[in-house]
Amino acid sequence: MITCYVNYKIDPDKLEEFEAYAKMWIPLVNKFGGQHNGYFLPHEGANNVAVALFSFNSLASYEQYRTDSMNDPDCIKAYEYAKETKCIVSYERNFMRPVFGE
């Protein structure tokens, strides 16, 4: 299993737009075989940082999701929404493997 950790820099004046974007993606990741663990929006501290965490069985499964999402109408709609609203300033993705207790 791999978990994708996405660290977003967002426009704090467009928090509602970013939240709408986040709500679009959660079911899409699940639709393509992943498990979305949620978006985490600013509450205390920095007002321009948000995080998303979602997992796939393997990096190959994640790559297939990326390929398939490029042709999915709902994914394209979500990408376009973020582009139009400019709620995302930048982001970076990192991949991690979870460690569970015994």
C-alpha positions as CSV (number, residue, x, y, z in Angstrom):
1,M,0.0,0.0,0.0
2,I,1.1,3.5,-0.7
3,T,-0.3,6.8,0.5
4,C,-0.2,9.9,-1.5
5,Y,0.3,13.0,0.7
6,V,-0.6,16.2,-1.2
7,N,0.5,19.5,0.4
8,Y,-1.4,22.4,-1.1
9,K,-0.8,26.1,-0.9
10,I,-4.2,27.6,-1.4
11,D,-5.6,31.1,-1.7
12,P,-7.1,31.8,1.8
13,D,-9.7,34.0,0.2
14,K,-10.9,31.0,-1.8
15,L,-11.3,28.5,1.0
16,E,-14.9,27.7,0.0
17,E,-13.9,27.1,-3.6
18,F,-11.1,24.8,-2.4
19,E,-13.5,22.9,-0.2
20,A,-15.9,22.4,-3.1
21,Y,-12.9,21.1,-5.2
22,A,-12.0,18.7,-2.4
23,K,-15.5,17.3,-2.2
24,M,-15.4,16.6,-5.9
25,W,-12.2,14.5,-5.6
26,I,-13.0,12.3,-2.7
27,P,-15.5,10.1,-4.6
28,L,-13.3,10.2,-7.7
29,V,-10.3,8.7,-6.0
30,N,-12.6,6.0,-4.5
31,K,-14.2,5.4,-8.0
32,F,-10.8,4.5,-9.4
33,G,-9.9,2.0,-6.6
34,G,-8.3,4.2,-4.1
35,Q,-9.2,5.0,-0.5
36,H,-9.5,8.7,0.2
37,N,-8.6,9.6,3.8
38,G,-9.9,13.1,3.5
39,Y,-8.8,16.7,2.9
40,F,-7.6,18.7,5.9
41,L,-8.3,22.4,5.7
42,P,-6.8,25.3,7.6
43,H,-8.2,25.9,11.1
44,E,-5.5,27.3,13.4
45,G,-2.0,28.3,12.2
46,A,-1.3,29.0,8.5
47,N,-4.4,29.9,6.6
48,N,-3.0,28.9,3.2
49,V,-2.0,25.3,3.7
50,A,-4.3,22.2,3.1
51,V,-3.5,18.5,2.9
52,A,-5.0,15.5,1.2
53,L,-4.2,11.9,2.0
54,F,-5.3,8.9,-0.1
55,S,-4.1,5.4,-0.6
56,F,-3.8,2.8,-3.4
57,N,-2.7,-0.8,-3.2
58,S,0.4,-0.1,-5.1
59,L,2.2,2.6,-7.0
60,A,1.1,0.9,-10.2
61,S,-2.5,1.2,-9.1
62,Y,-1.9,4.9,-8.4
63,E,-0.4,5.4,-11.9
64,Q,-3.4,3.6,-13.5
65,Y,-5.7,6.0,-11.6
66,R,-3.7,9.0,-12.9
67,T,-3.9,7.7,-16.5
68,D,-7.6,6.9,-16.3
69,S,-8.5,10.2,-14.5
70,M,-7.2,12.2,-17.5
71,N,-10.1,10.9,-19.6
72,D,-12.8,10.9,-17.0
73,P,-15.4,13.7,-17.5
74,D,-15.9,14.2,-13.7
75,C,-12.1,14.4,-13.2
76,I,-11.7,16.9,-16.0
77,K,-14.5,18.9,-14.5
78,A,-12.7,19.0,-11.1
79,Y,-9.4,20.0,-12.8
80,E,-11.2,22.8,-14.7
81,Y,-13.0,24.0,-11.6
82,A,-9.6,24.5,-9.8
83,K,-8.2,26.2,-12.8
84,E,-11.1,28.6,-13.2
85,T,-11.4,29.5,-9.5
86,K,-7.6,29.7,-8.9
87,C,-8.1,28.3,-5.4
88,I,-4.9,26.3,-5.6
89,V,-1.7,28.3,-5.8
90,S,0.6,25.3,-5.9
91,Y,0.9,21.7,-4.6
92,E,3.4,19.0,-4.1
93,R,2.9,15.2,-3.9
94,N,4.8,12.8,-1.8
95,F,4.4,9.0,-1.5
96,M,4.6,7.2,1.8
97,R,4.1,3.7,3.0
98,P,2.0,3.3,6.2
99,V,3.3,1.5,9.2
100,F,0.7,-0.2,11.4
101,G,1.0,-1.7,14.9
102,E,1.3,-5.4,15.3
